[in-house]
Amino acid sequence: MKLFGKHSQSEAYAKELASLLVRQPVIMRRTEGYWFIAIGARYLITTDTWRLIGAKSIITTSDDDGHQFGLPAPVDAEAKANEALADKRTAAVEMDVRTGDCTLRFEEALSLQILTMSSGYETWQLYREGEFFGAVGNEGLR
């Protein structure tokens, strides 16, 4: 598999990558400045922007973390996300080859969207067993 290539190759890479990430558990972990999204034992996505959507509304987002919003305590997006994702496995993975946005779909209309929010920077990176495996920025997956 060629990691970096022309945009026209992004679609084939996205399909291959999606097949590797299906039927995997997902665990979210917040670090200083980034989020780690562990997909199974082999894959890790680092990002700063994501949102978890339930059947009726957004459950939590990376931007909610630490904000109080008039609640008794600040939002702990890591805990909320991991609670919603507990005992679930990816049912499908979809990637928008134009933007590089990645959606991990689960049962019960639950989905985790990893969003590309820059036209110039790689806003999420994928690692397989600790080694760089791909990145997403303007014009999609590379």
Accessible surface in RSA format (square Angstrom, percent):
REM  Atomic radii and reference values for relative SASA: ProtOr
REM  Chains: A
REM  Algorithm: Lee & Richards
REM  Probe-radius: 1.40
REM  Slices: 20
REM RES _ NUM      All-atoms   Total-Side   Main-Chain    Non-polar    All polar
REM                ABS   REL    ABS   REL    ABS   REL    ABS   REL    ABS   REL
RES MET A   1   107.34  55.6  20.11  13.3  87.23 207.7  35.42  30.1  71.92  95.3
RES LYS A   2   146.33  71.4 125.09  76.8  21.24  50.6  83.01  74.7  63.32  67.4
RES LEU A   3    47.16  26.3  39.57  28.3   7.59  19.1  39.57  27.8   7.59  20.4
RES PHE A   4    98.35  49.2  87.86  54.4  10.49  27.3  88.02  53.4  10.32  29.6
RES GLY A   5    43.02  53.1   0.00   N/A  43.02  53.1  18.12  49.7  24.90  55.8
RES LYS A   6   161.66  78.9 152.28  93.4   9.38  22.3 103.17  92.9  58.48  62.3
RES HIS A   7    80.73  44.1  67.22  46.7  13.51  34.6  56.96  58.7  23.77  27.7
RES SER A   8    94.42  79.8  62.98  84.1  31.44  72.4  58.13 123.8  36.29  50.8
RES GLN A   9    81.39  45.5  77.27  56.5   4.12   9.8  36.64  78.0  44.74  33.9
RES SER A  10     6.45   5.5   3.69   4.9   2.76   6.4   2.45   5.2   4.00   5.6
RES GLU A  11    91.25  52.4  91.11  68.9   0.14   0.3  23.72  45.9  67.53  55.1
RES ALA A  12    68.33  62.8  57.82  89.2  10.51  23.9  63.08  88.8   5.25  13.9
RES TYR A  13    11.16   5.2   8.13   4.6   3.03   7.9  10.50   7.9   0.66   0.8
RES ALA A  14     7.04   6.5   6.04   9.3   1.00   2.3   6.38   9.0   0.65   1.7
RES LYS A  15   139.49  68.1 129.07  79.2  10.43  24.8  84.96  76.5  54.53  58.1
RES GLU A  16    76.83  44.1  69.70  52.7   7.13  17.0  30.02  58.1  46.81  38.2
RES LEU A  17     0.13   0.1   0.13   0.1   0.00   0.0   0.13   0.1   0.00   0.0
RES ALA A  18    15.04  13.8  15.00  23.1   0.04   0.1  15.04  21.2   0.00   0.0
RES SER A  19    72.42  61.2  51.05  68.1  21.37  49.2  46.24  98.5  26.18  36.7
RES LEU A  20    60.50  33.7  48.68  34.8  11.82  29.7  52.31  36.7   8.19  22.0
RES LEU A  21     0.54   0.3   0.54   0.4   0.00   0.0   0.54   0.4   0.00   0.0
RES VAL A  22    27.80  18.3  23.87  21.6   3.92   9.5  23.87  20.7   3.92  10.6
RES ARG A  23   166.65  70.0 161.72  82.4   4.93  11.7  66.79  91.3  99.86  60.5
RES GLN A  24    52.59  29.4  52.59  38.4   0.00   0.0   2.15   4.6  50.44  38.3
RES PRO A  25    50.04  36.5  49.08  44.7   0.97   3.5  49.10  40.5   0.94   5.8
RES VAL A  26     5.83   3.8   0.02   0.0   5.81  14.0   0.02   0.0   5.81  15.8
RES ILE A  27   108.27  61.6 107.47  80.1   0.80   1.9 107.47  77.4   0.80   2.2
RES MET A  28     0.96   0.5   0.00   0.0   0.96   2.3   0.00   0.0   0.96   1.3
RES ARG A  29   124.98  52.5 124.98  63.7   0.00   0.0  46.40  63.4  78.58  47.6
RES ARG A  30    95.11  39.9  78.93  40.2  16.18  38.5  24.34  33.3  70.77  42.9
RES THR A  31    40.63  28.9  24.65  25.0  15.98  38.1  32.04  43.0   8.59  13.0
RES GLU A  32   176.43 101.3 148.30 112.2  28.13  67.0  70.15 135.7 106.28  86.8
RES GLY A  33    60.93  75.1   0.00   N/A  60.93  75.1  40.72 111.8  20.21  45.3
RES TYR A  34   107.96  50.4 106.11  60.4   1.85   4.8  61.26  46.0  46.70  57.6
RES TRP A  35    15.87   6.4  15.87   7.7   0.00   0.0   3.34   1.8  12.53  20.3
RES PHE A  36    48.94  24.5  48.73  30.2   0.21   0.5  48.73  29.5   0.21   0.6
RES ILE A  37     0.00   0.0   0.00   0.0   0.00   0.0   0.00   0.0   0.00   0.0
RES ALA A  38    32.51  29.9  31.78  49.0   0.73   1.7  31.78  44.7   0.73   1.9
RES ILE A  39     0.16   0.1   0.00   0.0   0.16   0.4   0.00   0.0   0.16   0.4
RES GLY A  40    17.69  21.8   0.00   N/A  17.69  21.8   5.70  15.6  11.99  26.8
RES ALA A  41   109.96 101.1  63.30  97.7  46.66 106.1  74.28 104.6  35.68  94.5
RES ARG A  42   109.46  46.0 105.47  53.8   3.99   9.5  44.97  61.5  64.49  39.1
RES TYR A  43    11.62   5.4   7.25   4.1   4.37  11.4   7.78   5.8   3.84   4.7
RES LEU A  44    55.37  30.8  55.36  39.6   0.01   0.0  55.36  38.9   0.01   0.0
RES ILE A  45     0.94   0.5   0.94   0.7   0.00   0.0   0.94   0.7   0.00   0.0
RES THR A  46    14.63  10.4  14.63  14.8   0.00   0.0  12.80  17.2   1.83   2.8
RES THR A  47     0.00   0.0   0.00   0.0   0.00   0.0   0.00   0.0   0.00   0.0
RES ASP A  48    71.75  50.3  62.73  62.4   9.01  21.3  15.55  36.6  56.20  56.0
RES THR A  49    23.81  16.9  23.81  24.1   0.00   0.0  11.82  15.9  11.99  18.1
RES TRP A  50     1.65   0.7   0.00   0.0   1.65   3.9   0.00   0.0   1.65   2.7
RES ARG A  51    83.06  34.9  83.06  42.3   0.00   0.0   5.95   8.1  77.11  46.7
RES LEU A  52     0.00   0.0   0.00   0.0   0.00   0.0   0.00   0.0   0.00   0.0
RES ILE A  53    41.30  23.5  41.30  30.8   0.00   0.0  41.30  29.7   0.00   0.0
RES GLY A  54    13.67  16.9   0.00   N/A  13.67  16.9   9.09  24.9   4.58  10.3
RES ALA A  55    78.73  72.4  41.36  63.8  37.38  85.0  42.05  59.2  36.68  97.2
RES LYS A  56   201.66  98.4 161.70  99.2  39.96  95.1 113.07 101.8  88.59  94.4
RES SER A  57    72.56  61.3  61.32  81.8  11.24  25.9  43.69  93.0  28.87  40.4
RES ILE A  58    90.11  51.3  69.86  52.0  20.25  48.8  69.86  50.3  20.25  54.9
RES ILE A  59    55.17  31.4  42.02  31.3  13.15  31.7  47.11  33.9   8.06  21.9
RES THR A  60     0.51   0.4   0.18   0.2   0.33   0.8   0.46   0.6   0.06   0.1
RES THR A  61    22.43  16.0  22.43  22.7   0.00   0.0  20.26  27.2   2.17   3.3
RES SER A  62    11.74   9.9   1.75   2.3   9.99  23.0   1.15   2.5  10.59  14.8
RES ASP A  63   104.80  73.4  93.54  93.1  11.26  26.6  32.32  76.1  72.48  72.3
RES ASP A  64    33.96  23.8  33.96  33.8   0.00   0.0   1.18   2.8  32.78  32.7
RES ASP A  65    35.07  24.6  19.47  19.4  15.60  36.9   3.90   9.2  31.17  31.1
RES GLY A  66    50.29  62.0   0.00   N/A  50.29  62.0  28.08  77.1  22.21  49.7
RES HIS A  67    98.94  54.1  96.09  66.8   2.85   7.3  52.74  54.4  46.20  53.8
RES GLN A  68    82.89  46.4  76.53  55.9   6.36  15.1  23.87  50.8  59.02  44.8
RES PHE A  69   127.71  63.9  87.13  54.0  40.58 105.6 102.15  61.9  25.56  73.2
RES GLY A  70    83.29 102.7   0.00   N/A  83.29 102.7  41.84 114.8  41.45  92.8
RES LEU A  71    85.85  47.8  80.43  57.5   5.42  13.6  81.44  57.2   4.41  11.9
RES PRO A  72   135.68  98.9  98.05  89.4  37.62 136.8 111.36  91.9  24.31 151.1
RES ALA A  73    57.70  53.1  52.19  80.5   5.50  12.5  53.09  74.8   4.61  12.2
RES PRO A  74    74.84  54.5  61.33  55.9  13.51  49.1  61.33  50.6  13.51  84.0
RES VAL A  75    15.26  10.0   6.99   6.3   8.27  19.9  12.13  10.5   3.13   8.5
RES ASP A  76    64.30  45.0  58.75  58.5   5.55  13.1  27.50  64.7  36.79  36.7
RES ALA A  77     0.00   0.0   0.00   0.0   0.00   0.0   0.00   0.0   0.00   0.0
RES GLU A  78    41.51  23.8  41.51  31.4   0.00   0.0   6.61  12.8  34.90  28.5
RES ALA A  79    53.38  49.1  42.45  65.5  10.93  24.9  50.13  70.6   3.25   8.6
RES LYS A  80    89.03  43.4  84.74  52.0   4.29  10.2  50.11  45.1  38.92  41.5
RES ALA A  81     0.00   0.0   0.00   0.0   0.00   0.0   0.00   0.0   0.00   0.0
RES ASN A  82    40.04  27.6  34.46  33.3   5.58  13.4  23.54  56.7  16.50  15.9
RES GLU A  83   141.33  81.1 121.28  91.8  20.05  47.7  48.63  94.1  92.70  75.7
RES ALA A  84    23.89  22.0  10.13  15.6  13.76  31.3  21.02  29.6   2.87   7.6
RES LEU A  85     3.80   2.1   1.13   0.8   2.67   6.7   1.26   0.9   2.54   6.8
RES ALA A  86    54.75  50.3  39.11  60.3  15.64  35.6  49.62  69.9   5.13  13.6
RES ASP A  87   154.93 108.5 106.10 105.6  48.83 115.5  42.93 101.0 111.99 111.7
RES LYS A  88    39.36  19.2  36.17  22.2   3.18   7.6   6.74   6.1  32.62  34.7
RES ARG A  89   138.68  58.2 127.97  65.2  10.71  25.5  41.53  56.8  97.16  58.9
RES THR A  90     2.09   1.5   0.00   0.0   2.09   5.0   0.00   0.0   2.09   3.2
RES ALA A  91    64.43  59.2  38.29  59.1  26.14  59.5  45.18  63.6  19.25  51.0
RES ALA A  92    36.67  33.7  34.94  53.9   1.72   3.9  36.67  51.6   0.00   0.0
RES VAL A  93    13.67   9.0   0.00   0.0  13.67  32.9   0.00   0.0  13.67  37.1
RES GLU A  94    80.10  46.0  74.84  56.6   5.26  12.5  39.63  76.7  40.46  33.0
RES MET A  95    29.67  15.4   1.59   1.1  28.08  66.9   3.08   2.6  26.60  35.2
RES ASP A  96    44.43  31.1  34.30  34.1  10.13  24.0  22.52  53.0  21.91  21.9
RES VAL A  97    34.18  22.5  32.38  29.3   1.80   4.3  32.82  28.5   1.36   3.7
RES ARG A  98   168.61  70.8 157.57  80.3  11.04  26.3  65.53  89.6 103.07  62.5
RES THR A  99    52.95  37.7  48.19  48.9   4.76  11.3  52.78  70.9   0.17   0.3
RES GLY A 100     0.44   0.5   0.00   N/A   0.44   0.5   0.44   1.2   0.00   0.0
RES ASP A 101    41.30  28.9  39.66  39.5   1.64   3.9  10.79  25.4  30.51  30.4
RES CYS A 102     0.18   0.1   0.00   0.0   0.18   0.4   0.00   0.0   0.18   0.2
RES THR A 103    16.09  11.4  16.08  16.3   0.01   0.0   0.57   0.8  15.52  23.5
RES LEU A 104     0.00   0.0   0.00   0.0   0.00   0.0   0.00   0.0   0.00   0.0
RES ARG A 105    94.89  39.8  94.89  48.4   0.00   0.0  30.30  41.4  64.58  39.1
RES PHE A 106    10.79   5.4   0.50   0.3  10.29  26.8   0.50   0.3  10.29  29.4
RES GLU A 107   106.79  61.3  97.16  73.5   9.63  22.9  37.82  73.1  68.98  56.3
RES GLU A 108   126.29  72.5  95.03  71.9  31.26  74.4  56.38 109.0  69.91  57.1
RES ALA A 109    67.85  62.4  38.71  59.7  29.13  66.3  55.16  77.7  12.69  33.6
RES LEU A 110    10.95   6.1   9.52   6.8   1.42   3.6   9.52   6.7   1.42   3.8
RES SER A 111     7.85   6.6   7.85  10.5   0.00   0.0   1.71   3.7   6.13   8.6
RES LEU A 112     0.00   0.0   0.00   0.0   0.00   0.0   0.00   0.0   0.00   0.0
RES GLN A 113    33.84  18.9  33.84  24.7   0.00   0.0   1.41   3.0  32.43  24.6
RES ILE A 114     0.00   0.0   0.00   0.0   0.00   0.0   0.00   0.0   0.00   0.0
RES LEU A 115    26.85  15.0  26.85  19.2   0.00   0.0  26.85  18.9   0.00   0.0
RES THR A 116    22.07  15.7   5.41   5.5  16.66  39.7   5.41   7.3  16.66  25.2
RES MET A 117   129.56  67.1  95.99  63.5  33.57  79.9  91.12  77.5  38.44  50.9
RES SER A 118    32.84  27.8  17.70  23.6  15.14  34.9  21.14  45.0  11.71  16.4
RES SER A 119    88.61  74.9  71.31  95.2  17.29  39.8  37.82  80.5  50.79  71.2
RES GLY A 120    68.66  84.7   0.00   N/A  68.66  84.7  33.61  92.2  35.05  78.5
RES TYR A 121   169.91  79.3 167.46  95.3   2.45   6.4 121.71  91.5  48.20  59.4
RES GLU A 122    78.29  44.9  61.61  46.6  16.68  39.7  18.59  36.0  59.70  48.7
RES THR A 123    16.21  11.5   9.92  10.1   6.28  15.0  14.62  19.6   1.59   2.4
RES TRP A 124     0.83   0.3   0.83   0.4   0.00   0.0   0.83   0.4   0.00   0.0
RES GLN A 125    28.51  15.9  28.51  20.8   0.00   0.0  10.80  23.0  17.70  13.4
RES LEU A 126     0.91   0.5   0.91   0.7   0.00   0.0   0.91   0.6   0.00   0.0
RES TYR A 127    60.87  28.4  60.87  34.6   0.00   0.0  29.98  22.5  30.89  38.1
RES ARG A 128    83.16  34.9  79.81  40.7   3.35   8.0   2.77   3.8  80.39  48.7
RES GLU A 129   115.42  66.3  82.49  62.4  32.93  78.4  39.50  76.4  75.92  62.0
RES GLY A 130    71.12  87.7   0.00   N/A  71.12  87.7  36.21  99.4  34.91  78.2
RES GLU A 131   131.60  75.6 127.61  96.5   3.99   9.5  44.01  85.1  87.60  71.5
RES PHE A 132    84.19  42.1  63.66  39.4  20.53  53.4  63.66  38.6  20.53  58.8
RES PHE A 133    11.66   5.8  11.66   7.2   0.00   0.0  11.66   7.1   0.00   0.0
RES GLY A 134     0.40   0.5   0.00   N/A   0.40   0.5   0.40   1.1   0.00   0.0
RES ALA A 135     0.29   0.3   0.08   0.1   0.21   0.5   0.25   0.4   0.04   0.1
RES VAL A 136     0.03   0.0   0.03   0.0   0.00   0.0   0.03   0.0   0.00   0.0
RES GLY A 137     0.24   0.3   0.00   N/A   0.24   0.3   0.24   0.7   0.00   0.0
RES ASN A 138    72.12  49.7  65.83  63.6   6.29  15.1  10.07  24.2  62.05  60.0
RES GLU A 139   109.50  62.9 103.82  78.5   5.69  13.5  33.49  64.8  76.01  62.1
RES GLY A 140     0.00   0.0   0.00   N/A   0.00   0.0   0.00   0.0   0.00   0.0
RES LEU A 141     3.98   2.2   1.85   1.3   2.13   5.3   1.85   1.3   2.13   5.7
RES ARG A 142    68.53  28.8  66.20  33.7   2.33   5.5  33.20  45.4  35.33  21.4
END  Absolute sums over single chains surface
CHAIN  1 A     7964.7       6361.1       1603.5       4254.4       3710.3
END  Absolute sums over all chains
TOTAL          7964.7       6361.1       1603.5       4254.4       3710.3
